[in-house]
Amino acid sequence: MRIALFATCIGDTLFPDACRSTVQIVERLGHEVVFPAAQTCCGQMHLSSGYAAEAARLAGRFEEIFGAFDAVVSPSSSCVGNVRESTGLDNVFELSELLVRRLGVEDVGASFAGRVTYHPTCHSLRVTRVGDAPLRLLRNVRGLELVELPRADECCGFGGTFSIKNADTSSAMLADKCDAVQSTGAGVCTAVDGSCLLQIGGGLSRRGVGVRALHLAEILAST
């Protein structure tokens, strides 16, 4: 299968390892991965900030660039959700749902030593609805101990510009999320959205508790 990588803005600038890991995983399974160099933002930031016309133009551009591929994969359920809603394309997948639902793979041959907890992001729960696909993949990682996150479905407080416009509320939500992560005794908190990992990782780092925030793709790429 010929699969295109949609890196996303945050993947390109802050989580390049998640993008590289996504490529490694898909190629490990025998598929061709291509990177359309003309790709840019999908328009989510514009849409959520009230710039609907600009977002529509970016959505149209995305469709022109990615519409002809067998599948498009991205390490961001947030951006995938926006693309689906703004373009109607049905060939765009967040990594875990591509693996589990499209390719029928739950074991990608990964090995990762340590205790890990999984944070289901708001977009993965309510927009892309990836379900338990990330958990199925994590349960098949050799050496990994998966522990349940208390109150897992609660937002981490990022929410795009919400964390800027409502900083006090966002900080309180983040504190609750970090408390939950710490209570598991996990050394790693993983998720399928870099934006949420940026938020959670920052909160954990400031606490100095030695817990890392790591994208699911990076765990699945480990051997």
C-alpha positions in Angstrom: 0.0 0.0 0.0 1.2 3.5 -0.8 0.7 5.7 2.3 1.4 9.4 2.7 2.7 10.9 5.9 0.9 14.0 7.1 3.4 15.4 9.6 1.3 18.3 10.9 2.6 21.7 12.2 3.3 20.5 15.7 4.9 17.3 14.4 7.2 19.2 12.1 8.3 21.7 14.7 8.1 20.0 18.1 7.6 16.2 17.6 9.7 15.2 14.6 10.6 11.9 16.4 6.9 10.9 16.3 6.8 11.5 12.6 10.0 9.5 12.0 8.7 6.7 14.2 5.4 6.6 12.3 7.4 6.1 9.0 9.5 3.4 10.6 6.4 1.4 11.9 4.6 1.6 8.6 7.6 0.6 6.6 8.4 -2.2 9.0 5.0 -3.7 8.0 6.0 -3.6 4.3 4.2 -0.5 3.0 5.6 2.4 1.0 5.6 5.7 2.8 5.9 9.0 0.9 6.1 12.5 2.1 4.4 15.1 -0.1 6.7 18.1 0.3 3.9 20.6 -0.6 2.0 19.9 2.6 1.3 22.6 5.1 -1.2 23.3 7.9 -4.6 21.6 7.6 -6.3 24.7 8.8 -7.3 23.6 12.3 -5.6 26.5 14.0 -7.3 29.0 11.7 -10.7 27.4 12.1 -10.6 27.3 15.9 -9.5 30.9 15.9 -12.4 32.1 13.8 -10.7 32.3 10.4 -13.2 30.1 8.5 -12.4 31.3 5.0 -8.6 30.8 5.5 -9.3 27.4 7.0 -11.4 26.4 4.0 -8.7 27.3 1.6 -6.2 25.1 3.5 -8.6 22.3 3.6 -9.0 22.4 -0.2 -5.3 22.4 -0.6 -5.0 19.4 1.7 -7.5 17.5 -0.4 -5.5 18.3 -3.6 -2.3 17.1 -2.1 -3.5 14.0 -0.3 -6.7 12.9 -1.9 -5.3 10.4 -4.4 -3.3 8.3 -1.9 -4.4 4.8 -0.8 -4.2 6.1 2.8 -2.8 9.1 4.7 -1.3 8.6 8.2 -0.6 11.1 10.9 0.6 11.0 14.5 -2.1 13.4 15.5 -5.8 12.5 16.1 -6.6 16.2 16.5 -5.4 17.1 13.0 -6.9 14.0 11.4 -10.3 14.9 13.0 -10.2 18.3 11.6 -9.3 17.0 8.1 -12.1 14.6 8.1 -14.6 17.2 9.1 -13.4 19.9 6.8 -12.7 17.8 3.6 -14.8 14.7 3.9 -11.8 12.5 3.0 -12.1 9.0 4.2 -8.5 7.9 3.6 -7.0 9.9 6.4 -6.1 8.0 9.6 -4.5 8.6 13.0 -1.6 6.0 13.3 -3.2 3.6 15.8 -6.5 3.4 13.8 -4.6 2.9 10.6 -2.7 0.0 12.1 -5.6 -1.7 13.9 -8.6 -0.9 11.8 -7.3 -0.5 8.3 -4.3 -2.8 8.3 -5.6 -5.3 10.9 -2.3 -5.2 12.9 -2.2 -5.1 16.7 1.4 -6.3 17.2 4.0 -4.2 15.4 7.0 -6.1 16.9 7.8 -3.4 19.4 9.8 -3.7 22.7 9.8 -1.1 25.4 10.8 -1.7 29.0 8.9 0.2 31.7 5.5 1.1 33.2 3.3 3.2 30.9 0.0 4.9 31.3 -2.2 6.1 28.4 -4.0 9.4 28.2 -6.9 9.3 25.7 -7.0 12.8 24.2 -10.3 14.7 23.7 -10.1 14.6 19.9 -9.2 10.8 19.9 -12.3 10.2 22.2 -14.8 12.5 20.6 -13.8 13.3 17.0 -11.6 10.6 15.5 -13.0 8.0 17.9 -10.0 5.7 17.8 -11.5 3.7 20.7 -9.2 1.1 22.2 -6.8 0.9 19.2 -3.9 2.5 21.1 -4.4 0.2 24.1 -4.5 -2.9 21.8 -1.2 -1.9 20.4 0.4 -1.1 23.8 -0.7 -4.5 25.2 1.4 -6.2 22.5 4.6 -4.3 23.2 7.1 -6.6 24.8 8.4 -5.6 28.2 5.8 -2.8 28.6 3.6 -2.8 31.7 0.4 -0.9 30.9 -1.3 0.7 33.9 -4.8 2.4 33.8 -5.0 6.1 34.2 -7.6 7.3 36.7 -10.2 9.7 35.3 -8.6 9.1 31.9 -11.3 10.7 29.9 -10.8 14.1 31.5 -9.2 16.9 29.4 -5.5 17.8 30.2 -6.4 21.5 29.8 -4.6 22.2 26.5 -7.5 22.6 24.1 -5.6 24.7 21.5 -6.1 28.4 22.4 -8.1 27.5 25.4 -4.9 27.1 27.4 -3.9 30.7 26.5 -7.3 32.4 26.8 -8.2 30.5 30.0 -4.8 30.0 31.6 -5.9 29.6 35.2 -8.6 27.0 34.3 -6.1 25.2 32.0 -3.5 25.0 34.8 -6.0 23.6 37.2 -7.0 20.9 34.7 -3.4 20.1 34.0 -2.7 19.7 37.8 -5.5 17.2 38.0 -4.1 15.3 35.0 -0.5 15.3 36.4 -1.8 14.0 39.8 -3.6 11.2 38.0 -0.5 10.3 36.0 1.7 10.3 39.1 -0.7 8.1 41.0 -0.2 5.3 38.5 3.5 5.0 39.3 4.3 5.0 35.6 7.5 6.3 34.2 5.9 7.3 30.9 2.6 8.9 29.9 1.7 8.3 26.3 -0.9 9.7 23.9 -1.7 10.1 20.2 -1.6 13.9 20.2 1.6 15.9 20.5 -0.3 19.0 21.7 -1.6 17.1 24.8 1.8 15.6 25.4 3.3 19.0 25.2 0.9 20.2 27.9 1.3 17.1 30.2 5.0 16.8 29.6 5.5 20.4 30.6 3.5 20.0 33.8 5.3 16.8 34.8 8.7 18.4 34.0 8.0 21.4 36.2 7.2 19.0 39.0 10.5 17.3 38.7 9.0 13.8 39.2 10.9 12.0 36.5 7.9 11.0 34.4 8.2 11.4 30.7 5.6 12.3 28.1 6.2 10.1 25.0 4.2 9.8 21.8 2.6 6.4 21.1 4.5 6.2 17.8 7.9 6.4 19.6 7.0 3.5 21.8 5.7 1.4 18.9 8.9 2.1 16.9 11.1 0.8 19.7 12.6 -2.6 19.2 
